[in-house]
C-alpha cells in the first residue's frame, strides 16, 4: 500500500495537475496525462476494464463523433476552434478509465483493511487535502503578488485580463473565475460530508474556512456549493440511517442550526463593516465586493439585485438552423464564431453539439447517477455516502447552468471520485468480504459491525 502522503500526491496530480506552458498547449494537461499513465500502466499489467464502463465510452465517442461530423458538414473541420470540442469527450474517457484504475488499485489495501465504506472516506479525505492545499496556494498568491505573477507566467495563458489578475487568483488552473471557485466549493462539500461521517468537526471547520477564503479570491460560484452542502445536510437529517442513529439526529440538527445561524450572523454583521474599512481601490475590497455584491446591494438599497444572474438570464439562445439545432457546430462551442454570446453551459453545448449531443452529455452523467442508485451500492456504502454522491451529481447539473461544467478540468475528476468511487469501491468491498459493509442489515442487539 502506498504511504498516505504518496497516496495524496497521486490524487493531487490526477485532480489539480496544471497545464504548463509548452508546445503541447492545452494537450499538456498534467491531470489527463497522469490518468493516461495509470491507464497505460494498468494495460501493461494486464488489468481488465469492468464491462460497466462500456456505456460511458460509447457515449463519449458518440459525442466526439457528432462534433467531428458537424464540423465536416460546416467546413469547420480544419478550424482549431472545432478540435477541442472533439477532444473534450475523448479526454473525459481517458480520465474516467485512468481514475477507474487509480481508485480500484490505489485504494484496494484500504478496502481490505478498513472496508469499502471507510476506503471511500479515505479517498475523499485525500481529495479534500488536495483542495485545502490548493486553497493555501491561492491565499499565498493573493498575499504575494510576485508568486501570483510567477504562476501566470508558468501556466498556460488563458488570456486573463490584467485587471482581473489583481483580485482573481489563478491557483493551478491558470485563471480565476467560476470554474476554479466551484472546484474549491466542491472541496467545501467534501469537508462537510467528512465532518458528518467522522464526527471530527474542528479540522474540517478550519479546512472549510480556508476553502471559503479561496473561492472568495477566485469567484463567488463556490457559494452555490455552500448552499448545496446545506441541502445535503438537510437530506441526511431526514433520511436517517438505522435506529441507533435516530436518537442522535435531533441533537445534531440543533447543533447544525446553531452553527448555520452563527455563520449567517457573522456574515450579516461583519461583511459590510469589513468592506467599508477597506480602501475602494484595494484588491481585497474588490474581491469582497464581487463575492458579496448581492448582499451589499441589499444593505445599501433594500432591494435584492444581482447583475450576474440578470446577465445569465439574458444569455439564453437557440441555434437558428435546424441542422445546428440537431447536431450543433463544434466551432461554436467556445463562442469563436461570434454567432451568439453566452456563458451558460447548456446553451454552449446546444450550439456546439446540438440537441443530440447535449442529450448524450446529460445521459453520461445520469448513467453515473444510475450506477450509485443500485441497492447493492446503498447496502455496501451506506446511506450518507450515497446521499453525498447524489448531491455531488446534482451540483454538476446546477453548475452547468453557470458555465460548461460537463467534462470540465478539475471538477470532472472530483465528481468521478465522489460518484463513481462509490460504485467501484462497493464492488471491491463485496469481493473482499461480502458482509463486512452491510451494517444496515445488522439488527439492534446483534453482532457488532466494524465497517
Secondary structure, DSSP 8 states (H G I E B T S, - for coil): ---HHHHHHHHHHHHH--BBSSTTGGGGBHHHHHHHHHHHHHHHTT----GGGHHHHHHHHHHHHHHHHHHHHTT-TT-HHHHHHHHHHHHHHHHHHHHHHHHHHHSHHHHHHH-HHHHHHHHHHHHHHHHHHHHHHHHHHHH-HHHHHHHHHHB------HHHHTTS--TTTTS-SHHHHHHHHHHHHHHHHHHHHH--HHHHHHHHHHHHHHHHTT-STHHHHHHHHHHHHHHHHHS--SHHHHHHHHHHHHHHHHHHHHHHHHHHHHHHHHHHHS-TTSHHHHHHHHHSHHHHHHHHHSS---HHHHHHHT-----SSHHHHHH--GGGTTTTT-S-----HHHHHHHHHHHHHHHHHHHHHHHHHHHH-SHHHHHHH-HHHHHHHHHHHHHHHHHHHHS--TT-TTHHHHHHHHHHHHHHHHHHHHHH-TTTT-GGGS-TTS-----
